[in-house]
Amino acid sequence: MFLLEHPFFLCAIPMLFYANNINYYFILFYLFFILFSSYSLLILILLLYKRCKKKIP
């Protein structure tokens, strides 16, 4: 799922720079999307950490 979010995350960064002439709901949506994608990445790291911890005694 993170692989699907990642290209959108990269597209959101330039959008925030050109956000002067775009309405604020659009900016808020992209900010929320960036937070969501970073949150899912954090969960992915935690799951991998738990899986590695089980393998190592």
C-alpha positions as CSV (number, residue, x, y, z in Angstrom):
1,M,0.0,0.0,0.0
2,F,2.9,2.4,0.7
3,L,4.2,1.9,-2.8
4,L,0.9,3.2,-4.2
5,E,1.0,6.2,-1.8
6,H,4.6,7.2,-2.5
7,P,4.2,8.7,-6.0
8,F,1.4,10.8,-4.7
9,F,3.5,11.9,-1.8
10,L,6.2,13.1,-4.2
11,C,3.6,14.9,-6.3
12,A,2.2,16.7,-3.2
13,I,5.5,18.4,-2.4
14,P,5.6,20.7,-5.5
15,M,1.8,21.3,-5.1
16,L,2.5,22.9,-1.6
17,F,5.0,25.3,-3.1
18,Y,2.6,26.5,-5.8
19,A,-0.3,26.6,-3.3
20,N,-0.7,30.4,-3.4
21,N,-3.3,30.3,-6.2
22,I,-5.0,27.0,-5.1
23,N,-7.8,26.9,-2.6
24,Y,-7.1,26.0,1.0
25,Y,-9.1,22.8,1.0
26,F,-6.8,21.4,-1.6
27,I,-3.8,22.3,0.5
28,L,-5.3,20.7,3.6
29,F,-6.1,17.6,1.7
30,Y,-2.5,17.3,0.5
31,L,-1.2,17.9,4.1
32,F,-3.5,15.2,5.4
33,F,-2.3,12.9,2.6
34,I,1.4,13.5,3.5
35,L,0.6,12.8,7.2
36,F,-1.2,9.6,6.3
37,S,1.6,8.3,4.0
38,S,4.2,9.0,6.7
39,Y,2.0,7.3,9.3
40,S,1.7,4.2,7.1
41,L,5.4,4.1,6.6
42,L,5.9,4.2,10.4
43,I,3.5,1.2,10.8
44,L,5.4,-0.6,8.1
45,I,8.8,0.0,9.9
46,L,7.2,-1.2,13.2
47,L,5.9,-4.4,11.6
48,L,9.3,-5.2,10.1
49,Y,11.0,-4.5,13.4
50,K,8.7,-6.9,15.3
51,R,9.2,-9.5,12.6
52,C,13.0,-9.2,12.9
53,K,12.8,-9.3,16.7
54,K,11.0,-12.6,16.6
55,K,13.6,-14.2,14.4
56,I,16.6,-13.1,16.6
57,P,16.5,-14.8,20.0
